[in-house]
Structures are given as structure tokens and as C-alpha cells.
Amino acid sequence: MKISSKKTLKDSSLSRRDFLKGAATAPLLGLVASQSADAAESKLTASISNKAAKIIIVGAGTGGIDAAARLRRAAPKAKITVVAPNGVHLYQSGQVFVAAGLYTQADNRRDTSELIPDGVEWLQDRVTAFDPDNNSVITEKRGKISYDVLVVAMGAEHDFASIEGLKIDDFGRNGIASVYLNDIDSGKVAGGEQVRQWFEQIAQAAQEKEQTILFTIPKGDVKAENATLDILMLGMDILRGKGPGQGPDVSDRVSVTLSVGNDHIIASNAFDSTVRKILQKEKRLQIIFDSHLSRVDPTKKTVTLQGKNGERSLRYDFLHIAPPIKAPDPVASSKLALAEGVRKGFVEVDPVTLQHKRYPNVFALGDVAALPAKSGAATRDMAIVIQDNVANALEGRKLSTRYTGYTAAPFKTRFGREMLIEYDRKGPSPTFPLDPTVPRWIWWEVDLHLLRWVYFDLIMHGML
């Protein structure tokens, strides 16, 4: 939106939302850009290559399109091709706001063709195999395609199938939901709307009798580690009669259990302790650590949790599942994959340069990389590293740009308040000069009203 120069903050027609989307945008973006350069330990577009190389980028999600836009500038003479089947690009972070009743699904969708950078070819095809020994990929429709440099940005897959007894058809029935439920390739998303209906069902059922809600977070790396916490806390607010469509306060008729597969909720000690303190204030919430969901019986509404001390069974009325993740099959079955360890199957890259450890003309970024950070913010910083280090590799220079492990997990503690969790390998890495452990209205407003525009209009053009 445009802000008239005649308006001032004293003008009653200029709301707090208008201010954030207008006057606050410039300093915000300046600070974020500064953080990006610092996190990647490089100035933007610092490295240029004039080689007429063939660069293939596999994937048209956050990492693939951001990397394509950046490499178009960093390697202006290169032939850059994006290979991906998805005709629709999803702003996945927006699903929580759909669940909260503040976005619609249309707000989070763009045609992929609108986001592919000028001068970059898009093959709407699916990579079925990688052949790094022969510098080529195999696609479903076009067969073998060769490259000089390969950038893998296929993301990670939600592995709901690894949970015994659970079928995709169970979601939306028998009290089961997941904000993560989507199909990236087809652009179909059910999770956000499903969870919004789920909230309504819980609130209605709690008026009749006490309800038991179970939230599960998987063992290992977690995609968008804040999403389950967001749904939990916003759900508690809705049950207290707050948020859109305010209803009666039924919070004292709901018992909540959070099952966490790891010994932590947030993979940063400083923020983990803060999040635990916030959750401990919820009197009807209990947390079980080192315990992941292994089995579901949707008919009986029971689950089995697997932990260090064996199995335990729990009954639920409503169940929200955050799924385990796995590498896409073409990656996991290829020579690019890490052969063993907790990230087996993901692309084996140097955690600092993002270059493959065995194939120097291969790079990876985003969730498909065998790295712990699985967030849009992490992918954005990795794209900066890819931009510079691919250009450096083409010119035979040292790969001087370094990924620090930066990631972000904006935690919505209630409607109108959000804690901006940002950290890297060394610990907290706040963008802004404010105490990052304090939930604030400004982060909620920025997330709700500004970040989606930043994502589609800046990050997807490699401009931030």
C-alpha cells in the first residue's frame, strides 16, 4: 500500500497497521539486510563470475527461487535452469495465520511462473535421479540434463507415513489435525484451514465436557520448530475466548499434553529455557520430553509414545501432529546423500560453505541440506552463501562466504504478542537491539502485516 505524504502519525486515519506497513518498512528492511550480510559473513553480491556455465537448480521453493534470483546477478553470463514440478508456490509460514483465522489460503499462494526470475529458464518437470559422477540429473519428462554446477533445493518431505496406524485420510476426522499438512508439488494445502476448524470443534466440545488435547513434536530435526508452539498457544487463547470470533472461556475444561521427541523444544539453550517458562504458566499443560509419536489408533483415539524408558499409551479427544521429516527419495537414493547418522539421506554439504563434501560442483541449501536448521530464515541466509560461493567456485576462488547456522523461529505467545527467536551456532543472534526473550506486539504486527509482502516481493527476488 502507499502512504500519502500528507498523513502523519497524529492523523487518526493512519492506523498502527498502516504505520508498520509504510513508515516502519525502510528501517526494518535496513536492519534485516544488515543482519543477512552479517549472518552470511559477506556483503551481498560480493562475488561475480563471468563464466558461461550451465547451472541447474532443482526445486522452486524458497531456496530454489531465491538462489536463482541471486545467481542471475552473481553469474550474469551463466545459463540458469530451475527444474521443479510445482505450478504454485506456497508461503508456508502463513499457514499458522490461516489456522488463526487471520489469512485465507489465497493470501499464501502465488503462481510459480510469476516468481521465476527474468533470464532464468523454468522446466516444469520432476527430477527422478541424480548422477553426480556424470554431472547430470534425470527428469521425468526430458530425461538426462547435464550441468556445470548443481544447486539442490528440493526441501524435505513430511513423513506422516512413518507413524504406524496413521493415514492422510485420518486428518480432519477423529479429532486429528496438522498445520503442516500440504502438498508442495500440487500447491494444495489443507493444514491451516483444517486446524482452524479443529479449534472450533474443541471449543464447542469443551462446552459439553472436559477435553484432552495432545500435541506431538517429532524426534530429530523439526521443520519450522515454532509452528506447534504457535498452534498450542493461539489455541489456548481461543479457548479463553480471545482472537477472531470470540466465544466463551472454556479453558478450564481442557487438559493439554505436549509430547516432545527431543530433550529440548528450541535448539538453543537460551531460548529453550525462556520458552519453557512461558509454557509452564499454562496451568493445564504438561510437557513430556524425549517421547515421540510412534503409533495412532484413530478409532479408539489412542496413541503410543516411544521414549527412552519404553512405550506409553495416551488417550486423546483432539490430536495435533508435527510430522517427522525425510529427504526426497531422489536425493536419499543418490550419491549426494549422507550415508549415515541422524541426517542420513539428506545432501552431504559442508556446514559453512554449503558445498558438497565429495562433489565440488554441487551445492545445497534449505531443508534438503544435511544441516539442523529447517526454516525459511535459514534458507534465506543460505541463499546468500550459495550466491557468492557458486560464483567463487566458477572462478576458482576460495569459498569465502560462510553460513553461520542462523535460523529464526517467531513464537506467537498469544494473539497480538510474538517472541522473535533468532540464533546461530554460537547462540542468540538477534537482528534488532531489543531483548529477544520478550514477546512484543511489534513482532506480531510485522509478522502478520509485513513479512508475507517481504517474502514474495523481496526475498523471492533475491533482494533481501
N, C-alpha and C positions, 0 to 999 in steps of 0.2 A: 504494500500500500504506500501511497505518497502522503507525506505530511506537509501541509501548507506552511510557508514561511511566516504567515500571519498568525499562526497559532503559537501559544506559549503554554507553559505548564500551569499558568493561572487560568487558562481557558477551560471552563468546566466541560467542554465538549471533547477535550483531549484526555482520554482515559489512561489509566495506568498501563493497560494493554497497548494502546497506541504509542505511548512513550517508549515502551520496551521495543516495539517493532520498528520504531523510527529513530528517535534521538539516541537511544542506547545502542543501536546496532553498530555504529562505527567504532566506538571504543571497545565493545565486546569482541568484534571481529579482529581488531588490532591485537588484543590480548591473546586471543586464541591462536592467531597466526604466529605470534611471538613464542607461545608455548610449543607449537608444532615445530618450529625451527629449532628450539632448544631440545625438545624431546628426541628429535632425529639427529641432533648434533651437527646440523648443517643448515646453511641458508638455502631457501627454496631455489630450485633451478640453478644450483651452483655448478653442475656438471653438464656439459654439452658434448654430444658426439655427432659428427657429420658423416658417419658411415652409412652406406646404403644397405643396411642389414634387413633381414626378414625377421620380424618379431611377432610371435604368436602369443596371445593372451587367452587362456582358457578360463571362461567364466565372465558373466556380465552382471555380477552383484556389486556390492560396494567396492571391493578391492579391484575387480577387473576393470570397471569403468573409470574409477579414479586413476588407476595406473595407466590406462590408455590415454587419458587426457594429459597426464604429466609427461608420459613418454613421447607424445606427439610434439611437445615443446622441447624436451631434452634431446630427442633424436629426430630432428626435422626431416632428414632425408631417408629415414627408415620406412619400410613398408610394414605397417602395423595392422594386424588382423585379430579381431576378437571372435572367438568361437564359443557360442553359447546358444542353447535352445529357447530360453525364456523370452517370450514376446512382451512380458510385463515385468517391470522392476518394482520391488516392494521396499518401502521404508519400514523395516521390521520393528524398529523401536516404537513406532506409532501404535502397535497392537495393544500396548497397555492402556493408552488413551482411548482406544476403541472399547476396550473392556470397561473403562471408567465412564463411558457414555459421553465422551468429550470430542471424539473423532468419529468419522464414518470410514468405511473401508476405502471409499473413493479418494479420501484425503491422502492415503498412503500408497497410491498406485500411480505409476507413470508408464507410458509405452517405452520399451527399451530403445526403440528407434529414435526417440526424442533425446536420449541421453548419450548415445554413441557420438564421440567427438568428430568434428569435421576432419576429413582426411584419414579416418580410420575405417577399414572395411569390417563389416559385421557379417559373419557366416552364421545364419540361424540353423545350427547343426549341433550334434552332440558328440563329444569326444568319448570314444569307447575304449581306447587303449593308448598308452604312451610307449614310445620306442626311443628312449634317450640315447641308446648306442648308435642309432642311425639318424639322430636329430629330427625326429618326426613324430606326429601324432596321427592316430587313426580315427576318422569320424564316421558316423553312421551313414551319411548320405554321400560324402565326397571321397571317402577312402583316405589314402595317405596324403598328409600335408607336411612338407619339410619346413624347418626353421633354422635360423642362426642363433636366436635367443628365444627361450620359452619362459613365460611367466604363468605360473599355475595359481588360479584364484577361484577355485571351484566351491569354496566354502566347506562346511561339514553337514552331515545328514543327521536328522533326528532319528534315533534308533529305538522307536517305540516297540519294535518287534522283539527286542531283547528282553522285554518284560513278559514273563510267562503268563498266559491267560488273557492278555490284552490285545484287542483288535481295534483298528482305526474306527470301525463302526460303533464301538462302545462309547466313543466320545459324543457328548450331547445326550447320553442316556445313562440311566442308573447312577446319576449324580457325578459322572466323570467329566472333567474338562481339562483343557490345557491352553494357555495363551500362546504356546509355541506351535500349535497345530497349523501347518500351512504346507503348500506345495509350491516350492520356489520355481520349478520348471514351468508349471502351468499358470502361475500367478494367482492361484486360488488360495484364499485364506479363510479359515473358519474360526481360528482360536480366539480372536478378540471379541467377536460377536457372541460366540459360544459362552465365554466367561461372563460377559455382561448378562446374558440370560441366566447363567448359573448363580450370579449374585442375587438376582430377583427370586429365583427358586429357593435359595437358602433363607432369604428374608421372610418369604411367605411361609415356608415350612416351620421356621422358628416361632411363628406366632401360634402354632398349634402345639408344638412340643420341643424339647431341647434337642439340638442337632450337634452332631460330631463331624468336624471338618478335618481332613488330613491333607497337608501339603507335603510333597516329596521333592527333594533335590538330589540328583544322582551323585554317584561316586566319580571322582576324577575331574577332568576339566569340565566347566559348566559354561555353556553358551549364554551370554547376557546374564551374568551371575546375579544381577539385581532384579530380574523380572519376577521371580517367585516372591521375593520380598515385597515388591510393588503390589502384586495382586493380593498378598496377605494383608498388608497394612491398609490399602484402599478398601478392601473387603471389610475389614473391621470398622472402618469409618462408615461405610454404607450400612452396616448392621447397627451402628449407633444412630442411624437416621440422618446422616450427613451426605453431601455430594448431590449430584443431579437426581431429581425425582425423590426428594427426601421422604422417608417413610418413618414408621415407629421405631423406637430404640428397642431392639431385640438382642442386643449384645450379651446380656446376662443369661440368655438361653442357648448360647453357642459355646462349645468347647473346641479348641483348635490345637492340633498337634503338627509340628514341623519336623519332618524327618530329613536329616542332612547326611549325605553319604560320606562326607569328609569330616575331619576334626575341626573344620572351620567353616564359616559362612562366606566370608570375604577373604580372598587370598592375599591379605595384607594385615599384619598383626594389629597395627594402629587402628585401622578401620573396623576390623573384625570385633575388637573389644567394644568399640562405640556402638556398632550395630547390635551386639548382644545386649547392651544396656538399654537400648531403645526397645527391643523386643521383650525384655524382662519386665517392662512396665505394663505389658498386657497381662492382666491377672488370670485370664482364662486360656493362656497359651503355654504349652510345654514344648521343649525342644529336645529331640533325640539326635545325638551326634553319632558318626561312624555307623550309620544304618541306612541302607539304600533299598529302594523298592525292587523286589525280585519277582513277585507274583501278585496277580489280581484275580479275584473271583467276582466279576460284576454282578452276577445273580445273587450271591449271598452278601454282597457288599463287604467283603473282607480282603485284606492284603497281607502279604508276608514281607517282612522287612528282614534283610540279611545284614548282619553286623559281625563285629569281631567275636562276640560271645554267642554266635549262632543265630537262629531264627526266632522271630516273634510274630505273632499274628495280631492284627488290629481290625476292629470293625469301624466302618465309616458310614455316614449318611451322604457326605459330599467329598469328592477327591479331586485335587488338582495335581497334575503330574508335570514335572520338568523332566524331559527325556535325557537319557544318555546320548552321547554323540559318537559318530563314527566317520571315518574318511569315506568319500565316494568310492565305489567299487573300482572304477578305472585307475584311481590313484593307489588304493590299497593293494591291488594285484600287480602293480608295476614295480620296476627297479628304482623308481623315485621314492618309494615308501621306506619309512623307518622300519627295520626288520624286527625289533623287539622293544620292550619297555612299555610304559603306560600310554605312550602316544604311538604305538605300533600302527602302521598303515597310513599315517599322515606323512606329508612331504618332509624329508630329512634335510633341513636347512641349518646353516649357521645362525644362531640366535641373534647375532649382532648385524651381520651383513645381509642376511636373508638369501644368500647364495647357497645352492645345493652343495652338500659336502662331498659328493662324488662326481657330479656333472657341473662343471663351472659355468656353462652357458644356460643353466636352468636356475630360476628364482621362484620363490613362492611367497604369498602374503595372505593375510586373513586367516579364517578358521581352518583352512586346509593345511596350514603350516604346522609342523610338529612343535608348537610353542604353547605355553599355558594361556596366554591372553586370547579370549574369544569375544571381542566386542567391536562395534563399529568404530569407536575411538582408536582402538589399537590398530585396526586395519588402515585408518586414515594416516596414522603415523608411519606404518609400514610402507604405504604408497610413496611417501617422500623418500624413503630409503631406496625403494625399487627405482624410482625416477633417477636418482643420482648414480646408484651402483650399476645399473644396466648400462648407462652412458659411460661410466668409468670402465666397465668390463669391455665394451666395444672398442674403446681407445687404448686398452692395455694398461690403464692406470690402476693404482691401488684403490681398493674399495673403501673409501674413506668415510662414507656416511654410515652412522651406527644407529641401530634400533635399541632403545634403552629399556624396552619391556613395558613402555607406557600403556595403560589402559584406563578406562573410566566406567563407572557404574553408578549413574544417577539414581539415588534411592529415594523413592516417594514415601515419606513417613506418614503422610495423611493428605487429604485434599488441601492443596494450597501450600504445602511445605515439601521441600526436597533437599536432600544432602548430596552434594557433588563429590562423590568418591573418585579420586584420581590417584594412581600410584604407578611406580615402575619398580625395577629390580631393587632399588635402594630404599624404597619406602614411599611415603606420601609425596605426590608431585602435583601440588595444586596450581592451577592456571591463574587463579585470582588471589589477591592479597587479603583474603578473609579466612577465618578459621574453618577448615574444610569439614570438621566434625559437627558443625552446627547446621541443622536443617533451616532453610531460609525460603521466604516467599519468592525472592528474585529468581532462584534456580528453577522453581516450579513454573513461573511465568515464562522464563526463557525457554525451557524445555517444551512447554505447551504451545507457545505462540511464535517462537523464532527458529528453533533447531530444525524443524522439518523444512522450512524455506532454505536455511543454510545448507542442509543436506542436498536437496535437489538442485538448487541454483548456484551453489559454490563448490561444495565437496565433489559432487558428480561432474564438475567441470575442472577439477584439479586446481582450484583457486584458493584453497584453504588448508 
